[in-house]
Amino acid sequence: MGAYLDVNGLDTWCESRGEGDPVVLLHGGGVTADSWFAQIPALAAHFRVHAPERRGHGRTRDVEGPVTSGLLAADTVALIETLAAGPVHLVGWSAGATVALRTALARPDLVRRLVLIGGGVSRDGATPEDLAVLEDTARLEAMLRPQYEPLSPDGPGHFPVVFAKWLTMWREEPDIGLPALAALPMPVLVMQGDDDGVRICHSAAMAGTAPDGRLAVVPGTSHTAPLEKPDLVNRILLDFLTETGPAPRHLPLGALAQAAREHA
């Protein structure tokens, strides 16, 4: 069920369900926790699942000033501390993957396992199609406005304000870079669709740079793999979140990424 939590003075909407080890799901940019509707029941059968809505998204109000993934990561740290749930399994999708990664880098003590779905670490990891979408503001607005207006406590008239903030962040980020992943102490799963907005060789390089990284490419899917093939995505998530021990290594993922780049 959903309820508001006081997170450093910000009433943050959070859907919570299930019992067991905590899992925190971070939705994509411009959407809401409802985007996890196919994952929450499956994960809640095994875990205590929390799906918050970030500032300016869904039922959580906006806060004056610009927004960055670093700021949203600080909000996520505060949320985990408010829940007294750490360390958690942290799962981020799209812009939520950037927030999840920054959270894990800033506070690795709060993250048990990390899942990054459809998110890169630099703009050169994006496909040309993904970069083009960010310039088609009319299309983006048509996609996101109907999800914002019915739920926002700031009212439908506030959409242009948050939309401008999102565009600025999405066009400037992610700017984390591959080398940062080498500092991650926890197991990391990098997942994407085979027709996603991230280049597969970029995701392979991410998984290969993380000391304990894995790569999952979901066939026949785009940037919305968790919605397009939820049963398969859920099986991959559950397998990763419940496994014990490091992943076996026959061919280093870094070598795979290099081969992919050479044949791109």
N, C-alpha and C positions, 0 to 999 in steps of 0.2 A: 504494500500500500504506500501511497505517497504522502509526504508531510514536509513542512518547512523546518529547517534546522537553522539556528543562529550560528553563522560561521563568521566570526570576527565582525559582528554587527550587520552582516548581510543575510537576509532571510533567503535561504537557498533551498529550492525544491529538490527533494530526493525521494526516489522510489526505492523501497527496501523490501526484500522478500527472502524467505528461506532461512536455513540454519546451517552453521558450520563455519569453516574458514572464510574470511571476508574477501569478496571480489568487488572492485569498483570499476564501473563501466563509464567511459567518457565519450559522449556522443560527438558527432562531427560538427563542423561550423555551420551556424545558421539553422540547425535543426534542434530536436529535443530528445529527452530520454525515451520518448515513445518509439524512436527509431530502433531501439533494442528489443522490440516486442517479441521477436522470434528467439532471442537469446535468453531473456530473463527467466522464463519458466524452466528452460532446459538446465541452466546453471543453478537456479534456485533449488533444484532437486538434490544438489550436492553441496551448495555453498550458501552463505549469507551474502546476498547480492545487493549492492547499492548503486543506483543509477542517478546521479545528480544532474541538475541543469545549471550550466555556468551562468555567470552574470550576463544579463542582456539576452538570455535564451529562454524560451519556453515560459515557465511560471516564475522565473527568477528575474528580479528587476535589474535594470541597467544601473551603472555607476558612472558618475560624471568623469570625463577624461578619456584618453586613448586606451586601447586595449592591446596587449601583447601576449604571446604564449608564456612568457616568463611571469607575467602578472597572474595569468590563469593557473599556472603551476603553483604559485604561492597560495592561491585560493584552494587548490586541490590539497596541498599540504595541510592547510588549516582545516579542511573538511575531514581528512583522515584523522587528524588529531581530535577534532570535535567528536567524531564517531568513536574515538578510543579503540580503533580497529586495527592499527598497524602492527606488524607489517601486513600489507594486503597484496592480493593478486591485482595488478592494474592493467586494464584493457582499454586502449584508445583507438578510435576509428577516425581517419582523415585528419582534420585539424585537432581532434581529440588525441590522436596519436602523437602529435607534436607536444601537446600539453603533458601527456603521459611520460614522454621521454624526458622532458625538462624536469618533471617531478622526480623521476628516478635518478637523474643526474644530480639534482639538488639535495635530495634526501633518500639515498639508497637504503637507509635503515628502515624506511617505511614501505618498501616495495619488495615483496617476496619473489614474484615472477612478473614479467612485463610482456605484454602483447601489443604490437603495433600493426594496425590494419590499414592499408591503403595510405600510408604516410611516409614521405621521404625526409631527408635531413638537409637538403639543399635544393634550390630552385632548378639546378641542372639535372636533378633526378626526375623531374616531371616530364611527361610526354608533351609533344607539341599541342595535342588536342586539349590537354589540361590547361596549359598556358593560355590557349585561345579562349577557354571558357571564362577566365578571369577578366577578359576584355569585353565580353558580351554581357554587360551589366543588365540589360533588359531581360535576358534569359534567366540570369541568376535571381533577379528580383521577382520574376514570375514564379520561380521555384520556391523561394524562401518566404515571401510575404504571406502566403496563405497559412504557413505553419506558425508564423509569428503573431499575426493579428488576433486570433481568437484567444490566445493564452496570456499574452504579456500583461503584467500588472501596470506597465507604463502606458498602455493603451495603443491602439493601432496607429495613431499618428506619430508614434515615436520610431517607427520602422526606419525611415530614412537616416536617422541618427545612428542607430546601431549598424545599419547596412554599410554606411560610410566607414565606420570603424573596422568592420570585418574586411572590407575590400583592402583597406590600407594594410592590415596585418597579413592577409593572404598574399598580397603582391610583394611584400617585403620578407616574408617567412615561407618555409623554414630556413634558418640560417645557422643551424647547429654544426653541420659538417660531420663527415664520417669519423675522423679521429676521436671524437668525443665518446663514441660507443665503446671504445677500448677500455673505458673506465668503469663500465657497468659490471658489478659483481654478481648480479642475479641472472638466471636463465632468461633468455629473450627469444620470443617468437615473432618473426616478421612475416606478415600475411598480406596477400593482395590477390585481386582477380587477374586473370591472364590478359584482360583488356582494360586494365585499371588506368588511373591517371599517373601512376608511378612506373618508370621503366623497370622491367624485371631485373636487369643487371644491377640497377641501383639497390633494389631490395636485397639481392644476393650479396652485394658488397656490405650492406648494413649487417646482415646476419653473419657474414664472414668476419666482420670487424669486432663484433661483440664476442667476448671470450667464450661464452656459452650460448651461442646463437643457433637458431633454426630458421629455415625458410619454408613457407607453404604458399604455393601458387594454386589458387582455386580455379579449375578449368571452367570455361564457358561463362565467365562472370565479368562484371565491370567494377566500378567503384563501389557498388552496393552489393558486394558478394554476400554479406550477412543476411540480406533480404532475398537475394536471388536463389541462393542455395543454402538455406538456413540449417538443414539437417547435417550437411557436410561440414559447414563452418562450425557448428556446435560440437560435432565429433572431434574435430581438430582441436578446438579450445579445451574440451574436457580431457582429451588425451594429454595435452601439454600441461594443464593445470593440476593434473593428478599424478603425473609421472614422478618417479624418484630417480635421482642420479643424473649424471651428465648425458647428453646425447652422444651416440656413437659417431665416430669420425672415420670415414673411409677415404673421402676426397675433401680436402679443405674447401669450405665455402668461398674463401677468398680466391682460390684458383678457379672455381666455377664462375665467379663474378668477372674475373679477368678474361676468361674465355668468351663470356657473353659480350663483353665490351668490344673485343677484337672482331667479333662476327656481327656486330650491330649494323 
